Amino acid sequence: MKLVKYFLQKKAVTILLLVLILAGGLFSYIKMGKLEDAPFTIKQALVLTPYPGASPSEVQSQVTDVLEESIQSLGELYYLKTENRTGLSKITVYVKKEIRADEMQQLWDKLRRKVNDVQSKLPAGAGPSVVNDDFGDVLGVFYGLTGKSHTYRELEDEAKIIKNELLKIKDVAKIEIYGIQTPTIDVSVSPSVMAQSGITTSDIARAFEAQNKVVDAGGIDAGQNRLRIESTGNFYSLDDIRNLTIVSRSGEHFRLADIAQIEESYQTPTSNLMRIDGNPAIGIAISTVPTGNVVDMAEAVKKRIDELSQSMPEGYELTSIYDQGYESAVANQGFVLNLIISVLTVIAILLFFIGFKNGTLIGSGLIFSIFATLIVMMACGIALQRMSLAAIIIAMGMLVDNAIVVSDSALINMERGMRKRVAIMQACSTTALPLLAATVIAILTFLPIYYSPHITGELLSSLVVVIGVSLMFSWVFALTQTPFFIQEFVRRPRPEELKAALFDGKYYNRFRNALHWVLRHRSVTIGSLAIMLILSAWSFKFIPKVFVPALEKQYFTVDMGCPKEQTLTKQTAWQAVWQTIYADTKKQKWFLPT
């Protein structure tokens, strides 16, 4: 109780600490990270291995089975899911749910070693295998770049310029560009021309390989200097390709442009295609650092995008597809509003039942507990998101319990005629350990969630931490700030104001009578409790069981598959889907990744 006595005696120190807590809490709220939802780790990885020209059965027997045998030796492996396509092996690796997030990177390194160890066993032409473990990154800000009069190559070049500018913004972790088309040079040769000239596709391929090849041409020693010789056989334009000399097996020489048609194009069929309002587009997706403020980052990105839009060449247009900063701001504002309403509700109830002065005194302890919790959240890197804010709202009713007990005990001691300081010290000494035990029990109630091996443990970890920290602060302030405020703002009753009976009155008498009835009719009481327990357990089956609420955003996806014998191309099919959706939505804007 020396600490309590110290705070009661050192008025200046106590006031300074309380002011620092309020200022620190306000500063933490402004500067701490703000996200829409709590971050979590996706415990799966992709192992992609190309095998050009191989059928799905060959891919499985020669590539997938070899990789599976090596990956299955991982002790942390949960199960594998394989997909064999023409020329591609895709293995999805799922690890055990018990693996913690801080162990995942080391596990992916072990997976890469297992995959690299069997690369020599793969057939010629297969590989190398690529392990992708970061596809779960949250790209919260998404813009689309369109240009009706520009090619995909021009769109890609402009998108890269924008990417380099946006990477300079604070809290931007990574930027990915989507919808890039692979450029190609198509050389089309007519079969009749090949028959007349005697040129084969192998001759053309051999000419390209010999011409467009980087080799070390050596050098010439000139005294003490050495001159490097550089071979100049690279292609720099379509005309260079058109003028390539092709030698047939009979020794005849042909100019490539005389026997073939050369033109620039893009890889067909496309692996991915992006359109905005039916126009070709390039996507620019931006992610935030884990401890960053996505709201501030999104605003800074938007400001920089507006500046870049003014200086971009004519014909380009940037469209905001998804802005997590705005969504996070709306979510946080809603939760903060609920938090303020909860605080006001608790204080209003306290004012109604225990009076204005006592209610304000106890409610102030609630404010200090919340502000101190914000300071710890910022120090521990816990952002403001749905789970951490929900934790404060959940703990709201429990945060005032400790202060109520201490305050009520001190007031009763003063009603019994004790001096103010003695009444406060006795109230703290008799309630400190019982309140600490009750607070620890409340914290331990949520602890199993934190140690859950499932994704729930990681997703709800901030909820458990915030509840535990806020409850401990409520106990600390109940034994420091509450006694100090009682000493400074609560008047000790005069001798003539002391009551003969402390627990007397209409409501006390009604409660006392009800308690006597319950104690006299023990069988009815126990039977009623048992019936209510059975009814509550039975009614659980009617309660919907949903871990995360349904997403209420205006976004949707369309999955479409075509029979193998159908000649409808992917681009034509998506155009049909687009026309159907656009006809239903009229003037609304939709983003369709194809």
C-alpha positions in Angstrom: 0.0 0.0 0.0 3.0 2.2 -0.1 2.4 3.0 -3.7 -1.2 4.1 -3.0 0.0 6.3 -0.1 2.7 7.8 -2.4 0.2 8.9 -5.0 -2.1 10.3 -2.4 0.7 12.4 -0.9 2.5 13.5 -4.1 -0.2 15.5 -5.7 2.0 17.1 -8.4 3.5 13.8 -9.5 0.1 12.1 -9.7 -1.4 15.0 -11.8 1.7 15.0 -14.1 1.4 11.2 -14.7 -2.3 11.4 -15.5 -1.8 14.3 -17.9 1.0 12.4 -19.6 -1.2 9.3 -20.0 -4.0 11.4 -21.6 -1.5 13.2 -23.9 0.3 9.9 -24.7 -3.0 8.2 -25.5 -4.1 10.9 -27.8 -0.7 10.9 -29.6 -0.8 7.1 -29.9 -4.3 7.2 -31.5 -3.1 9.7 -34.1 0.2 8.0 -34.9 -0.6 4.3 -34.5 -1.3 2.1 -37.5 -4.8 1.8 -38.7 -6.1 -1.2 -40.7 -9.4 -2.6 -41.7 -8.9 -6.1 -40.3 -6.3 -7.8 -38.2 -3.4 -9.3 -40.2 -2.9 -13.0 -40.4 -0.6 -15.4 -42.2 -1.8 -17.7 -45.0 -0.2 -21.1 -44.2 0.2 -22.4 -47.7 2.7 -22.0 -50.6 2.7 -22.8 -54.3 5.4 -24.8 -56.1 5.2 -24.1 -59.9 7.4 -26.1 -62.3 7.2 -25.5 -66.1 7.6 -28.4 -68.4 7.0 -27.1 -72.0 5.5 -29.6 -74.4 4.6 -32.3 -71.9 1.1 -33.7 -71.5 -0.6 -33.6 -68.0 0.2 -37.3 -67.5 3.9 -36.7 -68.3 4.0 -33.7 -66.0 2.6 -35.8 -63.2 4.8 -38.8 -63.6 8.1 -37.0 -64.4 7.8 -33.8 -62.4 5.0 -33.7 -59.8 5.6 -37.2 -58.3 9.4 -36.3 -57.9 8.6 -33.1 -56.1 5.9 -34.6 -54.0 8.2 -37.3 -52.7 10.7 -34.7 -51.5 8.2 -32.2 -50.1 6.4 -35.0 -48.1 9.5 -35.4 -45.9 8.7 -32.0 -44.3 7.6 -32.8 -40.7 5.4 -29.7 -40.7 3.4 -30.7 -43.8 -0.4 -31.0 -43.5 -1.3 -32.1 -47.0 -0.6 -31.5 -50.7 -2.9 -30.5 -53.5 -1.6 -31.1 -57.0 -2.8 -29.8 -60.4 -1.2 -31.1 -63.6 -1.7 -29.0 -66.7 -0.2 -29.2 -70.2 3.4 -27.9 -69.6 2.9 -27.0 -66.0 3.0 -28.6 -62.6 1.3 -26.9 -59.7 1.6 -28.1 -56.1 -0.1 -26.3 -53.3 1.6 -27.0 -49.9 -0.5 -26.8 -46.8 1.3 -26.8 -43.5 0.0 -27.8 -40.0 -2.3 -25.3 -38.3 -0.1 -25.5 -35.2 2.8 -23.6 -36.9 3.0 -20.1 -35.5 3.4 -17.1 -37.8 6.9 -16.3 -36.6 8.0 -19.8 -37.7 6.6 -19.6 -41.2 9.6 -17.9 -43.0 12.0 -20.6 -41.7 9.6 -23.3 -42.8 9.4 -21.8 -46.4 13.2 -21.8 -46.5 13.1 -25.5 -45.6 10.6 -26.1 -48.4 12.8 -24.3 -50.9 15.8 -26.5 -49.9 13.6 -29.6 -50.4 12.5 -28.4 -53.8 16.1 -27.4 -54.9 17.5 -30.8 -53.8 15.5 -32.7 -56.5 16.0 -30.3 -59.4 18.7 -32.5 -60.8 16.2 -35.4 -60.9 13.7 -33.5 -63.2 13.8 -34.3 -66.9 15.6 -32.1 -69.4 13.5 -29.1 -70.3 11.7 -29.0 -67.0 12.1 -26.4 -64.3 13.4 -24.6 -62.5 10.8 -24.9 -59.8 9.5 -21.6 -58.2 8.3 -21.6 -54.6 5.8 -18.7 -54.1 4.9 -18.1 -50.4 3.9 -14.4 -50.5 0.8 -14.5 -52.6 -1.2 -13.9 -49.4 0.1 -10.3 -49.1 -2.8 -7.8 -48.7 -2.7 -5.3 -51.6 -5.1 -2.9 -50.1 -4.9 0.0 -52.6 -5.7 -0.9 -56.3 -5.6 1.5 -59.2 -6.2 0.7 -62.9 -4.4 2.5 -65.7 -6.3 2.7 -69.1 -5.4 4.2 -72.4 -7.7 3.7 -75.4 -5.1 4.9 -77.9 -2.1 3.2 -76.3 -0.7 -0.3 -76.6 -0.1 -2.7 -73.7 3.6 -2.0 -73.9 3.0 1.7 -73.5 0.6 1.1 -70.6 3.3 -1.1 -68.9 6.0 1.6 -69.4 3.7 4.2 -67.9 2.7 1.9 -65.0 6.3 1.3 -64.2 6.9 5.1 -64.0 4.0 5.5 -61.6 5.3 2.5 -59.6 8.7 4.1 -59.1 7.0 7.4 -57.9 4.6 5.6 -55.5 7.4 3.5 -53.9 8.8 6.8 -52.4 5.7 7.2 -50.3 5.9 6.4 -46.6 4.5 3.0 -45.4 4.3 1.7 -49.0 5.7 -1.9 -48.7 5.3 -3.4 -52.2 3.7 -2.5 -55.6 2.7 -5.1 -58.1 1.6 -4.6 -61.6 -1.2 -6.8 -63.0 -2.4 -7.5 -66.5 1.0 -7.2 -68.2 1.0 -8.8 -71.6 4.1 -10.7 -72.8 5.3 -9.1 -76.0 6.2 -11.3 -78.9 7.6 -11.1 -82.5 5.4 -13.3 -84.7 7.1 -14.8 -87.7 4.5 -16.3 -90.0 5.7 -18.5 -92.9 3.4 -19.9 -95.5 3.7 -23.7 -96.1 3.8 -23.1 -99.9 6.7 -20.7 -99.5 8.5 -23.1 -97.3 8.1 -25.9 -99.9 9.4 -23.7 -102.8 12.4 -22.3 -100.9 13.3 -25.4 -99.0 13.4 -23.4 -95.7 12.2 -25.1 -92.6 11.2 -23.7 -89.2 14.4 -25.3 -87.8 16.5 -23.2 -90.2 14.8 -20.0 -89.1 15.2 -20.9 -85.4 18.8 -21.8 -85.9 19.4 -18.4 -87.6 17.8 -16.6 -84.7 19.9 -18.5 -82.2 23.2 -17.8 -84.0 22.4 -14.1 -84.6 20.8 -12.9 -81.4 23.3 -14.5 -79.1 25.5 -12.8 -76.5 29.1 -14.2 -76.7 32.5 -13.1 -75.5 34.4 -12.0 -78.6 37.7 -11.6 -76.7 40.1 -8.6 -77.1 43.3 -7.3 -78.5 46.4 -6.4 -76.5 47.8 -3.0 -77.5 50.9 -2.4 -75.4 49.8 -2.0 -71.9 46.1 -1.6 -72.9 43.6 -4.2 -73.8 40.8 -3.4 -76.3 37.6 -5.4 -75.8 35.9 -6.7 -79.0 32.1 -6.6 -78.9 30.1 -8.6 -81.4 27.2 -6.7 -82.8 24.5 -9.2 -83.7 21.6 -8.0 -81.5 18.2 -7.0 -82.9 17.1 -3.4 -82.2 14.1 -3.1 -84.5 11.8 -5.1 -86.7 13.8 -4.1 -89.7 16.8 -5.8 -88.2 14.8 -9.0 -88.0 13.4 -8.6 -91.5 16.9 -8.3 -92.9 18.0 -11.5 -91.2 19.7 -13.9 -93.6 18.3 -17.5 -93.6 20.4 -20.3 -95.2 18.6 -23.3 -96.4 20.0 -26.8 -96.3 20.9 -26.5 -100.0 23.0 -23.4 -99.3 20.6 -20.8 -100.7 20.4 -17.5 -98.9 17.1 -15.7 -98.3 16.1 -12.5 -96.6 13.6 -13.3 -93.8 11.2 -10.6 -95.0 11.0 -12.2 -98.4 9.7 -15.6 -97.1 7.8 -14.6 -93.9 5.6 -12.0 -92.4 7.1 -10.3 -89.3 4.9 -8.3 -86.9 4.8 -7.3 -83.2 2.1 -8.9 -81.1 1.4 -10.4 -77.6 1.4 -13.9 -76.3 -1.7 -15.9 -77.3 -3.6 -17.1 -75.4 -3.1 -14.6 -72.7 -2.4 -15.8 -69.2 -4.2 -12.8 -67.6 -6.1 -9.9 -69.0 -7.5 -6.9 -67.2 -10.3 -4.6 -68.4 -12.0 -1.5 -66.9 -15.4 -0.7 -68.4 -14.5 -2.9 -71.3 -11.2 -1.1 -72.0 -7.7 -2.7 -71.8 -6.0 -1.8 -68.5 -3.0 -2.4 -66.3 -3.5 -2.8 -62.6 -1.3 -1.1 -59.9 -1.7 -2.8 -56.5 -0.1 -1.3 -53.4 0.4 -3.0 -50.0 1.2 -1.4 -46.7 4.0 -2.3 -44.3 2.6 -4.5 -41.4 2.8 -1.7 -38.8 1.8 1.1 -41.2 -1.2 3.4 -41.3 -3.1 2.3 -44.3 -5.4 5.4 -44.0 -2.6 7.9 -44.2 -0.8 5.8 -46.8 -3.9 5.6 -49.1 -4.4 9.4 -48.7 -0.7 10.0 -49.7 -1.0 7.7 -52.6 -4.2 9.4 -53.8 -2.6 12.8 -53.5 0.4 11.6 -55.5 -1.8 9.9 -58.1 -3.7 13.2 -58.6 -0.4 15.0 -59.2 0.8 12.3 -61.7 -2.5 12.5 -63.5 -1.8 16.1 -64.4 1.6 15.3 -65.9 0.8 12.1 -67.7 0.7 12.0 -71.5 -2.6 12.5 -73.2 -4.9 9.4 -73.3 -4.0 7.8 -70.0 -6.5 7.6 -67.2 -6.1 6.3 -63.6 -9.1 4.7 -62.0 -9.4 3.8 -58.3 -10.7 0.3 -58.1 -10.3 -0.4 -54.4 -9.2 1.9 -51.6 -8.6 0.0 -48.3 -7.6 3.3 -46.7 -11.1 4.6 -47.1 -12.6 1.3 -46.0 -10.4 1.3 -43.0 -11.3 4.9 -42.1 -15.0 4.1 -42.3 -14.6 0.9 -40.3 -12.5 2.6 -37.6 -14.8 5.6 -37.5 -17.7 3.3 -36.9 -16.0 1.4 -34.2 -14.7 4.6 -32.6 -18.2 6.0 -32.6 -19.4 2.8 -31.0 -16.6 3.1 -28.5 -17.6 6.7 -27.6 -21.2 5.7 -27.3 -20.2 2.7 -25.0 -18.2 5.0 -22.8 -21.0 7.5 -22.5 -23.5 4.8 -21.9 -21.5 3.3 -19.0 -20.9 6.8 -17.5 -24.6 7.6 -17.9 -25.6 4.4 -16.0 -23.1 5.2 -13.3 -24.5 8.8 -13.0 -28.0 7.5 -12.7 -27.3 4.9 -10.0 -24.5 6.4 -7.9 -24.8 10.1 -8.5 -23.1 12.7 -10.6 -19.9 13.1 -8.7 -19.3 9.4 -8.0 -20.3 8.5 -11.5 -17.9 11.0 -13.0 -15.1 9.8 -10.7 -15.5 6.2 -11.7 -16.0 7.1 -15.4 -12.8 9.0 -15.5 -10.9 5.8 -14.6 -12.4 4.2 -17.7 -11.0 7.0 -19.9 -7.5 6.6 -18.3 -7.6 2.9 -18.8 -8.4 3.3 -22.5 -5.8 5.9 -23.2 -3.1 3.9 -21.4 -4.1 0.9 -23.5 -3.6 2.9 -26.7 -0.1 3.7 -25.6 0.8 0.0 -25.1 -0.9 -0.9 -28.4 1.3 1.6 -30.2 4.5 0.4 -28.4 3.7 -3.3 -29.3 2.8 -2.5 -32.9 -0.9 -3.4 -32.5 -2.9 -1.4 -35.1 -6.4 0.0 -34.7 -8.5 -2.6 -36.5 -11.8 -4.4 -36.0 -10.4 -6.9 -33.4 -8.4 -4.4 -31.3 -11.3 -1.9 -31.2 -13.8 -4.7 -30.5 -11.6 -5.8 -27.5 -12.0 -2.4 -25.9 -15.7 -2.4 -26.4 -15.9 -6.0 -25.0 -13.9 -5.0 -21.9 -15.9 -1.8 -21.4 -18.2 -3.2 -18.7 -15.3 -4.9 -16.8 -13.1 -1.8 -16.8 -15.2 0.0 -14.3 -15.7 -2.9 -11.9 -12.4 -2.4 -10.0 -13.0 1.4 -9.6 -16.6 0.8 -8.4 -15.5 -1.6 -5.7 -12.7 0.6 -4.4 -14.8 3.8 -4.6 -17.8 2.1 -2.9 -15.6 0.7 -0.1 -14.0 4.0 0.6 -17.4 5.8 0.7 -18.8 3.2 3.1 -15.8 3.6 5.3 -16.3 7.4 5.4 -20.0 6.8 6.1 -19.0 4.8 9.1 -17.1 7.8 10.5 -13.5 7.1 9.4 -11.2 9.9 8.3 -10.9 10.3 4.5 -7.2 9.1 4.2 -7.8 6.2 6.5 -11.0 5.2 4.7 -9.2 5.3 1.4 -6.2 3.3 2.6 -8.3 0.6 4.2 -10.5 0.3 1.1 -7.4 -0.2 -1.1 -5.8 -2.7 1.3 -8.9 -4.9 1.7 -9.8 -5.0 -2.0 -6.4 -5.0 -3.8 -5.7 -8.7 -3.8 -9.3 -9.9 -4.4 -9.7 -7.4 -7.3 -6.3 -8.6 -8.7 -7.4 -12.2 -8.6 -10.7 -11.4 -10.3 -8.9 -9.4 -13.0 -6.4 -12.2 -13.6 -9.2 -14.7 -13.9 -11.0 -12.5 -16.4 -7.8 -12.3 -18.5 -7.2 -16.0 -18.3 -10.7 -16.6 -19.7 -9.6 -15.2 -23.0 -6.1 -16.7 -23.0 -7.0 -20.0 -24.7 -8.0 -18.0 -27.8 -4.5 -16.5 -28.0 -2.8 -19.9 -27.9 -5.2 -21.5 -30.4 -3.2 -23.2 -33.1 -5.8 -22.4 -35.7 -5.9 -19.2 -37.7 -8.3 -17.9 -35.0 -5.4 -17.6 -32.6 -3.5 -15.3 -34.9 -6.5 -13.3 -36.1 -7.8 -12.8 -32.6 -4.5 -12.4 -30.8 -4.8 -8.6 -30.7 -8.2 -8.9 -29.1 -6.8 -11.0 -26.2 -3.8 -8.7 -25.7 -5.9 -5.6 -25.7 -8.4 -7.0 -23.3 -5.7 -8.2 -20.9 -3.8 -4.9 -21.0 -6.9 -2.8 -20.5 -8.1 -4.9 -17.6 -4.7 -4.7 -15.8 -4.7 -1.0 -16.3 -8.2 -0.8 -14.8 -6.9 -2.5 -11.7 -3.8 -0.2 -11.5 -5.9 3.0 -11.9 -8.5 1.7 -9.4 -5.7 1.7 -6.8 -4.0 4.9 -7.8 -6.2 7.3 -9.8 -9.5 6.5 -8.1 -8.2 7.0 -4.5 -6.5 10.2 -5.6 -9.7 11.6 -7.1 -11.7 10.5 -4.0 -9.2 12.4 -1.9 -9.4 15.5 -4.0 -13.0 15.7 -5.1 -15.2 13.7 -2.7 -16.2 15.4 0.6 -16.2 13.5 3.8 -19.7 13.4 5.4 -20.2 15.6 8.5 -21.1 13.8 11.7 -24.7 14.9 11.4 -24.9 13.5 7.9 -23.8 10.0 8.9 -26.5 7.4 8.4 -27.6 5.0 11.1 -28.1 2.2 8.7 -26.0 2.1 5.6 -28.0 -0.5 3.7 -31.5 0.7 4.3 -34.2 1.9 1.8 -36.8 0.8 -0.6 -34.6 -1.0 -3.1 -32.3 -2.5 -0.4 -35.4 -4.0 1.3 -36.8 -5.4 -2.0 -33.5 -7.0 -2.7 -33.2 -8.4 0.8 -36.7 -9.9 0.6 -35.9 -11.5 -2.8 -32.7 -13.0 -1.4 -34.6 -14.4 1.6 -37.2 -16.0 -0.7 -34.5 -17.6 -2.9 -32.7 -19.0 0.2 -35.9 -20.5 1.7 -37.0 -22.1 -1.6 -33.7 -23.8 -2.6 -35.3 -26.6 -4.6 -37.3 -24.2 -6.8 -34.2 -22.1 -7.3 -31.9 -25.0 -8.2 -34.6 -26.5 -10.5 -35.1 -23.2 -12.3 -31.4 -22.8 -12.9 -31.1 -26.4 -14.2 -34.1 -25.8 -16.6 -32.6 -22.5 -17.9 -29.2 -24.2 -18.4 -30.8 -27.0 -20.5 -32.9 -24.5 -22.5 -29.9 -22.4 -23.2 -27.8 -25.4 -24.3 -30.7 -26.6 -26.5 -31.2 -23.2 -28.1 -27.6 -23.1 -29.3 -28.5 -25.1 -32.3 -30.7 -22.3 -33.6 -27.9 -19.7 -33.4 -26.1 -19.2 -36.8 -22.4 -20.2 -36.5 -20.3 -17.7 -38.5 -16.7 -17.0 -37.5 -16.3 -13.8 -39.7 -19.4 -11.8 -40.8 -20.3 -11.8 -44.5 -18.5 -9.2 -46.7 -20.8 -6.3 -47.4 -18.9 -4.7 -50.3 -20.0 -4.2 -53.9 -17.6 -6.6 -55.4 -18.2 -10.0 -57.0 -16.4 -12.6 -59.0 -17.6 -14.7 -62.0 -16.2 -18.2 -62.5 -16.7 -19.6 -66.0 -15.7 -22.8 -67.7 -16.1 -23.9 -71.4 -16.3 -27.5 -72.6 -13.1 -28.7 -74.4 -15.0 -29.3 -77.6 -16.4 -25.7 -77.6 -14.6 -23.3 -79.9 -15.5 -20.2 -78.0 -12.2 -18.4 -77.1 -11.6 -17.0 -73.6 -11.6 -13.4 -74.8 -14.9 -13.8 -76.7 -16.5 -15.6 -73.7 -15.5 -12.8 -71.3 -16.8 -10.2 -73.7 -20.2 -12.0 -73.6 -20.1 -12.0 -69.8 -19.1 -8.4 -69.7 -22.0 -7.4 -72.0 -24.5 -9.3 -69.9 -23.3 -7.7 -66.6 -23.0 -4.3 -68.2 -26.6 -4.6 -69.5 -27.8 -5.4 -66.0 -25.9 -2.7 -64.2 -26.4 0.1 -66.8 -24.1 2.9 -65.9 -22.4 1.3 -63.0 -18.6 0.7 -63.2 -17.4 -2.9 -62.6 -13.9 -4.4 -62.7 -13.6 -7.8 -64.3 -10.3 -9.6 -64.1 -10.1 -12.0 -67.0 
